[in-house]
Amino acid sequence: MGFEMLKPGAMLASLAFALIGVAVFWLCFLIIDKITPYDLWGEIVEKQNVALALVVAAMSLGICIIVAAAIH
């Protein structure tokens, strides 16, 4: 065990991959929001649709796992 992770190159690469992962997740979420026939945010927040919130949470976790596996 050393201090390889504290090198500036490794820290910069980690930051870059984190930003790429967040950007890909955000893009996927926007695409899914556009292809659904209703407004996800209005349905979850204003109408308090818990079932839809759980589906969106599961979809978000799925996208995050796919992005993490692709980056890894």
N, CA, C and O atoms as a Tripos MOL2 file, in Angstrom:
@<TRIPOS>MOLECULE
protein
  288   287    72     0     0
PROTEIN
NO_CHARGES

@<TRIPOS>ATOM
      1 N           0.8410   -1.1760    0.0000 N.3       1 MET1
      2 CA          0.0000    0.0000    0.0000 C.3       1 MET1
      3 C           0.8820    1.2340    0.0000 C.2       1 MET1
      4 O           1.7690    1.3890    0.8400 O.2       1 MET1
      5 N           0.6280    2.0790   -0.9300 N.am      2 GLY2
      6 CA          1.4140    3.2970   -0.9970 C.3       2 GLY2
      7 C           0.5150    4.5080   -1.1350 C.2       2 GLY2
      8 O          -0.6760    4.4740   -0.8280 O.2       2 GLY2
      9 N           1.1110    5.5450   -1.5960 N.am      3 PHE3
     10 CA          0.3820    6.7900   -1.7610 C.3       3 PHE3
     11 C           0.1050    7.0630   -3.2390 C.2       3 PHE3
     12 O           0.1180    8.2140   -3.6740 O.2       3 PHE3
     13 N          -0.1460    5.9990   -4.0110 N.am      4 GLU4
     14 CA         -0.3900    6.1720   -5.4390 C.3       4 GLU4
     15 C          -1.6570    6.9780   -5.7030 C.2       4 GLU4
     16 O          -1.7230    7.7300   -6.6760 O.2       4 GLU4
     17 N          -2.6520    6.8280   -4.8540 N.am      5 MET5
     18 CA         -3.9230    7.5300   -5.0560 C.3       5 MET5
     19 C          -3.8310    9.0200   -4.7250 C.2       5 MET5
     20 O          -4.7300    9.7840   -5.0760 O.2       5 MET5
     21 N          -2.7630    9.4390   -4.0600 N.am      6 LEU6
     22 CA         -2.6180   10.8460   -3.7200 C.3       6 LEU6
     23 C          -1.8590   11.6330   -4.7810 C.2       6 LEU6
     24 O          -1.6720   12.8420   -4.6480 O.2       6 LEU6
     25 N          -1.4260   10.9530   -5.8240 N.am      7 LYS7
     26 CA         -0.7350   11.6450   -6.9060 C.3       7 LYS7
     27 C          -1.7300   12.5230   -7.6630 C.2       7 LYS7
     28 O          -2.8960   12.1560   -7.8120 O.2       7 LYS7
     29 N          -1.2720   13.6780   -8.1390 N.am      8 PRO8
     30 CA         -2.1830   14.5870   -8.8450 C.3       8 PRO8
     31 C          -2.8200   13.9720  -10.0910 C.2       8 PRO8
     32 O          -3.9760   14.2590  -10.4030 O.2       8 PRO8
     33 N          -2.0790   13.1370  -10.7960 N.am      9 GLY9
     34 CA         -2.6300   12.5010  -11.9930 C.3       9 GLY9
     35 C          -3.7870   11.5740  -11.6600 C.2       9 GLY9
     36 O          -4.7940   11.5610  -12.3670 O.2       9 GLY9
     37 N          -3.6540   10.8010  -10.5950 N.am     10 ALA10
     38 CA         -4.7170    9.8770  -10.1910 C.3      10 ALA10
     39 C          -5.9300   10.6430   -9.6850 C.2      10 ALA10
     40 O          -7.0690   10.2600   -9.9550 O.2      10 ALA10
     41 N          -5.6930   11.7110   -8.9610 N.am     11 MET11
     42 CA         -6.8180   12.5050   -8.4480 C.3      11 MET11
     43 C          -7.5510   13.2080   -9.5910 C.2      11 MET11
     44 O          -8.7790   13.2960   -9.5840 O.2      11 MET11
     45 N          -6.8030   13.7030  -10.5630 N.am     12 LEU12
     46 CA         -7.4190   14.3600  -11.7120 C.3      12 LEU12
     47 C          -8.2130   13.3590  -12.5450 C.2      12 LEU12
     48 O          -9.3060   13.6760  -13.0150 O.2      12 LEU12
     49 N          -7.6810   12.1690  -12.7310 N.am     13 ALA13
     50 CA         -8.3950   11.1370  -13.4750 C.3      13 ALA13
     51 C          -9.6790   10.7330  -12.7510 C.2      13 ALA13
     52 O         -10.7130   10.5350  -13.3900 O.2      13 ALA13
     53 N          -9.6240   10.6090  -11.4300 N.am     14 SER14
     54 CA        -10.8230   10.2710  -10.6590 C.3      14 SER14
     55 C         -11.8730   11.3530  -10.7860 C.2      14 SER14
     56 O         -13.0570   11.0530  -10.9460 O.2      14 SER14
     57 N         -11.4590   12.5990  -10.7170 N.am     15 LEU15
     58 CA        -12.3890   13.7070  -10.8670 C.3      15 LEU15
     59 C         -13.0000   13.7400  -12.2670 C.2      15 LEU15
     60 O         -14.1970   13.9790  -12.4240 O.2      15 LEU15
     61 N         -12.1770   13.4980  -13.2720 N.am     16 ALA16
     62 CA        -12.6740   13.4900  -14.6510 C.3      16 ALA16
     63 C         -13.6870   12.3720  -14.8610 C.2      16 ALA16
     64 O         -14.7340   12.5980  -15.4670 O.2      16 ALA16
     65 N         -13.3910   11.1680  -14.3710 N.am     17 PHE17
     66 CA        -14.3280   10.0620  -14.5250 C.3      17 PHE17
     67 C         -15.6080   10.3070  -13.7400 C.2      17 PHE17
     68 O         -16.6860    9.9240  -14.1960 O.2      17 PHE17
     69 N         -15.5190   10.9280  -12.5820 N.am     18 ALA18
     70 CA        -16.7170   11.2480  -11.8050 C.3      18 ALA18
     71 C         -17.5920   12.2400  -12.5620 C.2      18 ALA18
     72 O         -18.8110   12.0780  -12.6130 O.2      18 ALA18
     73 N         -16.9820   13.2590  -13.1460 N.am     19 LEU19
     74 CA        -17.7500   14.2460  -13.9040 C.3      19 LEU19
     75 C         -18.3690   13.6310  -15.1560 C.2      19 LEU19
     76 O         -19.5060   13.9460  -15.5080 O.2      19 LEU19
     77 N         -17.6300   12.7650  -15.8220 N.am     20 ILE20
     78 CA        -18.1760   12.0810  -16.9970 C.3      20 ILE20
     79 C         -19.3480   11.1980  -16.5930 C.2      20 ILE20
     80 O         -20.3590   11.1510  -17.2930 O.2      20 ILE20
     81 N         -19.2230   10.5020  -15.4770 N.am     21 GLY21
     82 CA        -20.3010    9.6390  -15.0000 C.3      21 GLY21
     83 C         -21.5540   10.4260  -14.6600 C.2      21 GLY21
     84 O         -22.6620   10.0070  -14.9960 O.2      21 GLY21
     85 N         -21.3890   11.5530  -14.0010 N.am     22 VAL22
     86 CA        -22.5430   12.3940  -13.6530 C.3      22 VAL22
     87 C         -23.1810   12.9520  -14.9200 C.2      22 VAL22
     88 O         -24.4060   13.0150  -15.0180 O.2      22 VAL22
     89 N         -22.3720   13.3540  -15.8820 N.am     23 ALA23
     90 CA        -22.9110   13.9010  -17.1350 C.3      23 ALA23
     91 C         -23.6890   12.8340  -17.9110 C.2      23 ALA23
     92 O         -24.7630   13.1190  -18.4400 O.2      23 ALA23
     93 N         -23.1650   11.6280  -17.9820 N.am     24 VAL24
     94 CA        -23.8700   10.5400  -18.6790 C.3      24 VAL24
     95 C         -25.1740   10.2040  -17.9600 C.2      24 VAL24
     96 O         -26.1990    9.9890  -18.6060 O.2      24 VAL24
     97 N         -25.1420   10.1580  -16.6220 N.am     25 PHE25
     98 CA        -26.3630    9.8980  -15.8620 C.3      25 PHE25
     99 C         -27.3980   10.9810  -16.1120 C.2      25 PHE25
    100 O         -28.5700   10.6810  -16.3400 O.2      25 PHE25
    101 N         -26.9780   12.2310  -16.0710 N.am     26 TRP26
    102 CA        -27.8990   13.3470  -16.2840 C.3      26 TRP26
    103 C         -28.5090   13.2910  -17.6790 C.2      26 TRP26
    104 O         -29.7060   13.5280  -17.8430 O.2      26 TRP26
    105 N         -27.6960   12.9800  -18.6850 N.am     27 LEU27
    106 CA        -28.1840   12.8780  -20.0530 C.3      27 LEU27
    107 C         -29.1990   11.7410  -20.1850 C.2      27 LEU27
    108 O         -30.2410   11.9160  -20.8180 O.2      27 LEU27
    109 N         -28.9090   10.5870  -19.5980 N.am     28 CYS28
    110 CA        -29.8420    9.4570  -19.6440 C.3      28 CYS28
    111 C         -31.1410    9.8020  -18.9380 C.2      28 CYS28
    112 O         -32.2180    9.4560  -19.4230 O.2      28 CYS28
    113 N         -31.0570   10.4770  -17.8060 N.am     29 PHE29
    114 CA        -32.2680   10.8550  -17.0830 C.3      29 PHE29
    115 C         -33.1140   11.8240  -17.8980 C.2      29 PHE29
    116 O         -34.3390   11.7020  -17.9250 O.2      29 PHE29
    117 N         -32.4760   12.7850  -18.5640 N.am     30 LEU30
    118 CA        -33.2280   13.7280  -19.3970 C.3      30 LEU30
    119 C         -33.9040   13.0190  -20.5650 C.2      30 LEU30
    120 O         -35.0380   13.3450  -20.9160 O.2      30 LEU30
    121 N         -33.2200   12.0580  -21.1650 N.am     31 ILE31
    122 CA        -33.8130   11.3070  -22.2780 C.3      31 ILE31
    123 C         -35.0230   10.5170  -21.7940 C.2      31 ILE31
    124 O         -36.0630   10.5090  -22.4520 O.2      31 ILE31
    125 N         -34.8940    9.8620  -20.6620 N.am     32 ILE32
    126 CA        -36.0190    9.0860  -20.1300 C.3      32 ILE32
    127 C         -37.1620   10.0110  -19.7380 C.2      32 ILE32
    128 O         -38.3290    9.6660  -19.9250 O.2      32 ILE32
    129 N         -36.8410   11.1850  -19.1940 N.am     33 ASP33
    130 CA        -37.8800   12.1490  -18.8450 C.3      33 ASP33
    131 C         -38.6310   12.6190  -20.0870 C.2      33 ASP33
    132 O         -39.8420   12.8300  -20.0360 O.2      33 ASP33
    133 N         -37.9230   12.7830  -21.1970 N.am     34 LYS34
    134 CA        -38.5570   13.2470  -22.4410 C.3      34 LYS34
    135 C         -39.4160   12.1630  -23.0900 C.2      34 LYS34
    136 O         -40.4250   12.4830  -23.7200 O.2      34 LYS34
    137 N         -39.0430   10.8910  -22.9530 N.am     35 ILE35
    138 CA        -39.8080    9.8440  -23.6430 C.3      35 ILE35
    139 C         -41.0100    9.3580  -22.8320 C.2      35 ILE35
    140 O         -41.8530    8.6350  -23.3620 O.2      35 ILE35
    141 N         -41.1010    9.7350  -21.5790 N.am     36 THR36
    142 CA        -42.2790    9.3690  -20.8010 C.3      36 THR36
    143 C         -43.4350   10.3010  -21.1730 C.2      36 THR36
    144 O         -43.2100   11.4700  -21.4850 O.2      36 THR36
    145 N         -44.6660    9.7930  -21.1430 N.am     37 PRO37
    146 CA        -45.7950   10.6070  -21.6060 C.3      37 PRO37
    147 C         -46.2530   11.6860  -20.6230 C.2      37 PRO37
    148 O         -47.1710   12.4400  -20.9430 O.2      37 PRO37
    149 N         -45.6570   11.7820  -19.4580 N.am     38 TYR38
    150 CA        -46.0680   12.7750  -18.4820 C.3      38 TYR38
    151 C         -44.8360   13.4020  -17.8500 C.2      38 TYR38
    152 O         -43.7140   12.9370  -18.0520 O.2      38 TYR38
    153 N         -45.0560   14.4580  -17.0870 N.am     39 ASP39
    154 CA        -43.9680   15.1790  -16.4330 C.3      39 ASP39
    155 C         -43.5590   14.4380  -15.1610 C.2      39 ASP39
    156 O         -44.3310   14.3770  -14.2040 O.2      39 ASP39
    157 N         -42.3640   13.8810  -15.1450 N.am     40 LEU40
    158 CA        -41.9180   13.1050  -13.9880 C.3      40 LEU40
    159 C         -41.8490   13.9570  -12.7250 C.2      40 LEU40
    160 O         -42.3220   13.5440  -11.6660 O.2      40 LEU40
    161 N         -41.2670   15.1330  -12.8360 N.am     41 TRP41
    162 CA        -41.0900   15.9810  -11.6530 C.3      41 TRP41
    163 C         -42.4420   16.3990  -11.0780 C.2      41 TRP41
    164 O         -42.6420   16.3370   -9.8650 O.2      41 TRP41
    165 N         -43.3590   16.8190  -11.9230 N.am     42 GLY42
    166 CA        -44.6760   17.2250  -11.4530 C.3      42 GLY42
    167 C         -45.4460   16.0650  -10.8490 C.2      42 GLY42
    168 O         -46.1560   16.2280   -9.8570 O.2      42 GLY42
    169 N         -45.3030   14.9040  -11.4460 N.am     43 GLU43
    170 CA        -46.0080   13.7260  -10.9460 C.3      43 GLU43
    171 C         -45.4630   13.2900   -9.5860 C.2      43 GLU43
    172 O         -46.2300   12.8960   -8.7080 O.2      43 GLU43
    173 N         -44.1530   13.3600   -9.4130 N.am     44 ILE44
    174 CA        -43.5500   12.9020   -8.1560 C.3      44 ILE44
    175 C         -43.7050   13.9470   -7.0510 C.2      44 ILE44
    176 O         -44.0890   13.6120   -5.9310 O.2      44 ILE44
    177 N         -43.4100   15.2010   -7.3580 N.am     45 VAL45
    178 CA        -43.3930   16.2350   -6.3160 C.3      45 VAL45
    179 C         -44.7890   16.7870   -6.0320 C.2      45 VAL45
    180 O         -45.2100   16.8540   -4.8770 O.2      45 VAL45
    181 N         -45.4930   17.1760   -7.0690 N.am     46 GLU46
    182 CA        -46.7730   17.8390   -6.8600 C.3      46 GLU46
    183 C         -47.8900   16.8500   -6.5140 C.2      46 GLU46
    184 O         -48.6930   17.0990   -5.6150 O.2      46 GLU46
    185 N         -47.9320   15.7300   -7.2330 N.am     47 LYS47
    186 CA        -48.9880   14.7440   -6.9790 C.3      47 LYS47
    187 C         -48.5620   13.6780   -5.9780 C.2      47 LYS47
    188 O         -49.3750   12.8510   -5.5650 O.2      47 LYS47
    189 N         -47.3050   13.6950   -5.5910 N.am     48 GLN48
    190 CA        -46.7250   12.7730   -4.6050 C.3      48 GLN48
    191 C         -46.9730   11.3090   -4.9710 C.2      48 GLN48
    192 O         -47.4560   10.5220   -4.1580 O.2      48 GLN48
    193 N         -46.6360   10.9700   -6.1970 N.am     49 ASN49
    194 CA        -46.7920    9.6060   -6.6900 C.3      49 ASN49
    195 C         -45.5900    8.7790   -6.2180 C.2      49 ASN49
    196 O         -44.5200    8.8220   -6.8250 O.2      49 ASN49
    197 N         -45.7790    8.0310   -5.1370 N.am     50 VAL50
    198 CA        -44.6890    7.2760   -4.5230 C.3      50 VAL50
    199 C         -44.2540    6.1220   -5.4200 C.2      50 VAL50
    200 O         -43.0620    5.8290   -5.5060 O.2      50 VAL50
    201 N         -45.1850    5.4720   -6.0810 N.am     51 ALA51
    202 CA        -44.8440    4.3490   -6.9570 C.3      51 ALA51
    203 C         -43.9330    4.8060   -8.0980 C.2      51 ALA51
    204 O         -42.9480    4.1400   -8.4180 O.2      51 ALA51
    205 N         -44.2610    5.9240   -8.6980 N.am     52 LEU52
    206 CA        -43.4210    6.4640   -9.7680 C.3      52 LEU52
    207 C         -42.0540    6.8770   -9.2310 C.2      52 LEU52
    208 O         -41.0390    6.6980   -9.9050 O.2      52 LEU52
    209 N         -42.0270    7.4270   -8.0220 N.am     53 ALA53
    210 CA        -40.7490    7.8050   -7.4180 C.3      53 ALA53
    211 C         -39.8650    6.5840   -7.2180 C.2      53 ALA53
    212 O         -38.6560    6.6590   -7.4380 O.2      53 ALA53
    213 N         -40.4400    5.4620   -6.8050 N.am     54 LEU54
    214 CA        -39.6520    4.2370   -6.6390 C.3      54 LEU54
    215 C         -39.1530    3.7020   -7.9770 C.2      54 LEU54
    216 O         -38.0310    3.2040   -8.0660 O.2      54 LEU54
    217 N         -39.9680    3.8010   -9.0050 N.am     55 VAL55
    218 CA        -39.5410    3.3660  -10.3410 C.3      55 VAL55
    219 C         -38.3990    4.2450  -10.8450 C.2      55 VAL55
    220 O         -37.4220    3.7350  -11.3920 O.2      55 VAL55
    221 N         -38.5130    5.5450  -10.6660 N.am     56 VAL56
    222 CA        -37.4520    6.4690  -11.0960 C.3      56 VAL56
    223 C         -36.1810    6.2230  -10.2840 C.2      56 VAL56
    224 O         -35.0810    6.2870  -10.8330 O.2      56 VAL56
    225 N         -36.3140    5.9430   -8.9900 N.am     57 ALA57
    226 CA        -35.1360    5.6520   -8.1570 C.3      57 ALA57
    227 C         -34.4490    4.3750   -8.6290 C.2      57 ALA57
    228 O         -33.2210    4.3290   -8.7020 O.2      57 ALA57
    229 N         -35.2190    3.3420   -8.9500 N.am     58 ALA58
    230 CA        -34.6350    2.0920   -9.4510 C.3      58 ALA58
    231 C         -33.9570    2.3100  -10.8000 C.2      58 ALA58
    232 O         -32.8860    1.7630  -11.0620 O.2      58 ALA58
    233 N         -34.5900    3.1130  -11.6520 N.am     59 MET59
    234 CA        -33.9960    3.4250  -12.9470 C.3      59 MET59
    235 C         -32.6970    4.2040  -12.7670 C.2      59 MET59
    236 O         -31.7230    3.9610  -13.4790 O.2      59 MET59
    237 N         -32.6810    5.1270  -11.8300 N.am     60 SER60
    238 CA        -31.4770    5.9100  -11.5680 C.3      60 SER60
    239 C         -30.3390    5.0300  -11.0690 C.2      60 SER60
    240 O         -29.1990    5.1700  -11.5140 O.2      60 SER60
    241 N         -30.6440    4.1310  -10.1520 N.am     61 LEU61
    242 CA        -29.6140    3.2060   -9.6630 C.3      61 LEU61
    243 C         -29.1080    2.3070  -10.7800 C.2      61 LEU61
    244 O         -27.9090    2.0380  -10.8620 O.2      61 LEU61
    245 N         -30.0030    1.8410  -11.6390 N.am     62 GLY62
    246 CA        -29.5910    1.0090  -12.7670 C.3      62 GLY62
    247 C         -28.6490    1.7440  -13.7040 C.2      62 GLY62
    248 O         -27.6300    1.1900  -14.1190 O.2      62 GLY62
    249 N         -28.9770    2.9810  -14.0420 N.am     63 ILE63
    250 CA        -28.1100    3.7790  -14.9070 C.3      63 ILE63
    251 C         -26.7640    4.0140  -14.2340 C.2      63 ILE63
    252 O         -25.7210    3.9340  -14.8830 O.2      63 ILE63
    253 N         -26.7840    4.3040  -12.9310 N.am     64 CYS64
    254 CA        -25.5310    4.5420  -12.2060 C.3      64 CYS64
    255 C         -24.6470    3.2940  -12.1920 C.2      64 CYS64
    256 O         -23.4290    3.3980  -12.3380 O.2      64 CYS64
    257 N         -25.2420    2.1300  -12.0200 N.am     65 ILE65
    258 CA        -24.4560    0.8930  -12.0130 C.3      65 ILE65
    259 C         -23.8630    0.6430  -13.3920 C.2      65 ILE65
    260 O         -22.7100    0.2240  -13.5010 O.2      65 ILE65
    261 N         -24.6270    0.8930  -14.4410 N.am     66 ILE66
    262 CA        -24.1180    0.7050  -15.8130 C.3      66 ILE66
    263 C         -22.9670    1.6670  -16.0910 C.2      66 ILE66
    264 O         -21.9430    1.2650  -16.6430 O.2      66 ILE66
    265 N         -23.1280    2.9330  -15.7130 N.am     67 VAL67
    266 CA        -22.0650    3.9300  -15.9370 C.3      67 VAL67
    267 C         -20.8190    3.5710  -15.1330 C.2      67 VAL67
    268 O         -19.7030    3.6800  -15.6410 O.2      67 VAL67
    269 N         -20.9990    3.1430  -13.8840 N.am     68 ALA68
    270 CA        -19.8450    2.7660  -13.0540 C.3      68 ALA68
    271 C         -19.1150    1.5620  -13.6390 C.2      68 ALA68
    272 O         -17.8850    1.5160  -13.6280 O.2      68 ALA68
    273 N         -19.8660    0.5910  -14.1500 N.am     69 ALA69
    274 CA        -19.2330   -0.5830  -14.7470 C.3      69 ALA69
    275 C         -18.5020   -0.2170  -16.0370 C.2      69 ALA69
    276 O         -17.4400   -0.7630  -16.3340 O.2      69 ALA69
    277 N         -19.0770    0.7070  -16.7950 N.am     70 ALA70
    278 CA        -18.4290    1.1200  -18.0440 C.3      70 ALA70
    279 C         -17.1440    1.8990  -17.7670 C.2      70 ALA70
    280 O         -16.1690    1.7660  -18.5060 O.2      70 ALA70
    281 N         -17.1360    2.6990  -16.7210 N.am     71 ILE71
    282 CA        -15.9420    3.4730  -16.3890 C.3      71 ILE71
    283 C         -14.8740    2.5940  -15.7690 C.2      71 ILE71
    284 O         -13.6820    2.7900  -16.0060 O.2      71 ILE71
    285 N         -15.2990    1.6350  -14.9830 N.am     72 HIS72
    286 CA        -14.3510    0.7690  -14.2890 C.3      72 HIS72
    287 C         -13.6530   -0.1190  -15.2850 C.2      72 HIS72
    288 O         -12.8090   -0.9290  -14.9040 O.2      72 HIS72
@<TRIPOS>BOND
     1     1     2 1
     2     2     3 1
     3     3     4 2
     4     3     5 am
     5     5     6 1
     6     6     7 1
     7     7     8 2
     8     7     9 am
     9     9    10 1
    10    10    11 1
    11    11    12 2
    12    11    13 am
    13    13    14 1
    14    14    15 1
    15    15    16 2
    16    15    17 am
    17    17    18 1
    18    18    19 1
    19    19    20 2
    20    19    21 am
    21    21    22 1
    22    22    23 1
    23    23    24 2
    24    23    25 am
    25    25    26 1
    26    26    27 1
    27    27    28 2
    28    27    29 am
    29    29    30 1
    30    30    31 1
    31    31    32 2
    32    31    33 am
    33    33    34 1
    34    34    35 1
    35    35    36 2
    36    35    37 am
    37    37    38 1
    38    38    39 1
    39    39    40 2
    40    39    41 am
    41    41    42 1
    42    42    43 1
    43    43    44 2
    44    43    45 am
    45    45    46 1
    46    46    47 1
    47    47    48 2
    48    47    49 am
    49    49    50 1
    50    50    51 1
    51    51    52 2
    52    51    53 am
    53    53    54 1
    54    54    55 1
    55    55    56 2
    56    55    57 am
    57    57    58 1
    58    58    59 1
    59    59    60 2
    60    59    61 am
    61    61    62 1
    62    62    63 1
    63    63    64 2
    64    63    65 am
    65    65    66 1
    66    66    67 1
    67    67    68 2
    68    67    69 am
    69    69    70 1
    70    70    71 1
    71    71    72 2
    72    71    73 am
    73    73    74 1
    74    74    75 1
    75    75    76 2
    76    75    77 am
    77    77    78 1
    78    78    79 1
    79    79    80 2
    80    79    81 am
    81    81    82 1
    82    82    83 1
    83    83    84 2
    84    83    85 am
    85    85    86 1
    86    86    87 1
    87    87    88 2
    88    87    89 am
    89    89    90 1
    90    90    91 1
    91    91    92 2
    92    91    93 am
    93    93    94 1
    94    94    95 1
    95    95    96 2
    96    95    97 am
    97    97    98 1
    98    98    99 1
    99    99   100 2
   100    99   101 am
   101   101   102 1
   102   102   103 1
   103   103   104 2
   104   103   105 am
   105   105   106 1
   106   106   107 1
   107   107   108 2
   108   107   109 am
   109   109   110 1
   110   110   111 1
   111   111   112 2
   112   111   113 am
   113   113   114 1
   114   114   115 1
   115   115   116 2
   116   115   117 am
   117   117   118 1
   118   118   119 1
   119   119   120 2
   120   119   121 am
   121   121   122 1
   122   122   123 1
   123   123   124 2
   124   123   125 am
   125   125   126 1
   126   126   127 1
   127   127   128 2
   128   127   129 am
   129   129   130 1
   130   130   131 1
   131   131   132 2
   132   131   133 am
   133   133   134 1
   134   134   135 1
   135   135   136 2
   136   135   137 am
   137   137   138 1
   138   138   139 1
   139   139   140 2
   140   139   141 am
   141   141   142 1
   142   142   143 1
   143   143   144 2
   144   143   145 am
   145   145   146 1
   146   146   147 1
   147   147   148 2
   148   147   149 am
   149   149   150 1
   150   150   151 1
   151   151   152 2
   152   151   153 am
   153   153   154 1
   154   154   155 1
   155   155   156 2
   156   155   157 am
   157   157   158 1
   158   158   159 1
   159   159   160 2
   160   159   161 am
   161   161   162 1
   162   162   163 1
   163   163   164 2
   164   163   165 am
   165   165   166 1
   166   166   167 1
   167   167   168 2
   168   167   169 am
   169   169   170 1
   170   170   171 1
   171   171   172 2
   172   171   173 am
   173   173   174 1
   174   174   175 1
   175   175   176 2
   176   175   177 am
   177   177   178 1
   178   178   179 1
   179   179   180 2
   180   179   181 am
   181   181   182 1
   182   182   183 1
   183   183   184 2
   184   183   185 am
   185   185   186 1
   186   186   187 1
   187   187   188 2
   188   187   189 am
   189   189   190 1
   190   190   191 1
   191   191   192 2
   192   191   193 am
   193   193   194 1
   194   194   195 1
   195   195   196 2
   196   195   197 am
   197   197   198 1
   198   198   199 1
   199   199   200 2
   200   199   201 am
   201   201   202 1
   202   202   203 1
   203   203   204 2
   204   203   205 am
   205   205   206 1
   206   206   207 1
   207   207   208 2
   208   207   209 am
   209   209   210 1
   210   210   211 1
   211   211   212 2
   212   211   213 am
   213   213   214 1
   214   214   215 1
   215   215   216 2
   216   215   217 am
   217   217   218 1
   218   218   219 1
   219   219   220 2
   220   219   221 am
   221   221   222 1
   222   222   223 1
   223   223   224 2
   224   223   225 am
   225   225   226 1
   226   226   227 1
   227   227   228 2
   228   227   229 am
   229   229   230 1
   230   230   231 1
   231   231   232 2
   232   231   233 am
   233   233   234 1
   234   234   235 1
   235   235   236 2
   236   235   237 am
   237   237   238 1
   238   238   239 1
   239   239   240 2
   240   239   241 am
   241   241   242 1
   242   242   243 1
   243   243   244 2
   244   243   245 am
   245   245   246 1
   246   246   247 1
   247   247   248 2
   248   247   249 am
   249   249   250 1
   250   250   251 1
   251   251   252 2
   252   251   253 am
   253   253   254 1
   254   254   255 1
   255   255   256 2
   256   255   257 am
   257   257   258 1
   258   258   259 1
   259   259   260 2
   260   259   261 am
   261   261   262 1
   262   262   263 1
   263   263   264 2
   264   263   265 am
   265   265   266 1
   266   266   267 1
   267   267   268 2
   268   267   269 am
   269   269   270 1
   270   270   271 1
   271   271   272 2
   272   271   273 am
   273   273   274 1
   274   274   275 1
   275   275   276 2
   276   275   277 am
   277   277   278 1
   278   278   279 1
   279   279   280 2
   280   279   281 am
   281   281   282 1
   282   282   283 1
   283   283   284 2
   284   283   285 am
   285   285   286 1
   286   286   287 1
   287   287   288 2
@<TRIPOS>SUBSTRUCTURE
     1 MET1         2 RESIDUE 1 A MET
     2 GLY2         6 RESIDUE 1 A GLY
     3 PHE3        10 RESIDUE 1 A PHE
     4 GLU4        14 RESIDUE 1 A GLU
     5 MET5        18 RESIDUE 1 A MET
     6 LEU6        22 RESIDUE 1 A LEU
     7 LYS7        26 RESIDUE 1 A LYS
     8 PRO8        30 RESIDUE 1 A PRO
     9 GLY9        34 RESIDUE 1 A GLY
    10 ALA10       38 RESIDUE 1 A ALA
    11 MET11       42 RESIDUE 1 A MET
    12 LEU12       46 RESIDUE 1 A LEU
    13 ALA13       50 RESIDUE 1 A ALA
    14 SER14       54 RESIDUE 1 A SER
    15 LEU15       58 RESIDUE 1 A LEU
    16 ALA16       62 RESIDUE 1 A ALA
    17 PHE17       66 RESIDUE 1 A PHE
    18 ALA18       70 RESIDUE 1 A ALA
    19 LEU19       74 RESIDUE 1 A LEU
    20 ILE20       78 RESIDUE 1 A ILE
    21 GLY21       82 RESIDUE 1 A GLY
    22 VAL22       86 RESIDUE 1 A VAL
    23 ALA23       90 RESIDUE 1 A ALA
    24 VAL24       94 RESIDUE 1 A VAL
    25 PHE25       98 RESIDUE 1 A PHE
    26 TRP26      102 RESIDUE 1 A TRP
    27 LEU27      106 RESIDUE 1 A LEU
    28 CYS28      110 RESIDUE 1 A CYS
    29 PHE29      114 RESIDUE 1 A PHE
    30 LEU30      118 RESIDUE 1 A LEU
    31 ILE31      122 RESIDUE 1 A ILE
    32 ILE32      126 RESIDUE 1 A ILE
    33 ASP33      130 RESIDUE 1 A ASP
    34 LYS34      134 RESIDUE 1 A LYS
    35 ILE35      138 RESIDUE 1 A ILE
    36 THR36      142 RESIDUE 1 A THR
    37 PRO37      146 RESIDUE 1 A PRO
    38 TYR38      150 RESIDUE 1 A TYR
    39 ASP39      154 RESIDUE 1 A ASP
    40 LEU40      158 RESIDUE 1 A LEU
    41 TRP41      162 RESIDUE 1 A TRP
    42 GLY42      166 RESIDUE 1 A GLY
    43 GLU43      170 RESIDUE 1 A GLU
    44 ILE44      174 RESIDUE 1 A ILE
    45 VAL45      178 RESIDUE 1 A VAL
    46 GLU46      182 RESIDUE 1 A GLU
    47 LYS47      186 RESIDUE 1 A LYS
    48 GLN48      190 RESIDUE 1 A GLN
    49 ASN49      194 RESIDUE 1 A ASN
    50 VAL50      198 RESIDUE 1 A VAL
    51 ALA51      202 RESIDUE 1 A ALA
    52 LEU52      206 RESIDUE 1 A LEU
    53 ALA53      210 RESIDUE 1 A ALA
    54 LEU54      214 RESIDUE 1 A LEU
    55 VAL55      218 RESIDUE 1 A VAL
    56 VAL56      222 RESIDUE 1 A VAL
    57 ALA57      226 RESIDUE 1 A ALA
    58 ALA58      230 RESIDUE 1 A ALA
    59 MET59      234 RESIDUE 1 A MET
    60 SER60      238 RESIDUE 1 A SER
    61 LEU61      242 RESIDUE 1 A LEU
    62 GLY62      246 RESIDUE 1 A GLY
    63 ILE63      250 RESIDUE 1 A ILE
    64 CYS64      254 RESIDUE 1 A CYS
    65 ILE65      258 RESIDUE 1 A ILE
    66 ILE66      262 RESIDUE 1 A ILE
    67 VAL67      266 RESIDUE 1 A VAL
    68 ALA68      270 RESIDUE 1 A ALA
    69 ALA69      274 RESIDUE 1 A ALA
    70 ALA70      278 RESIDUE 1 A ALA
    71 ILE71      282 RESIDUE 1 A ILE
    72 HIS72      286 RESIDUE 1 A HIS
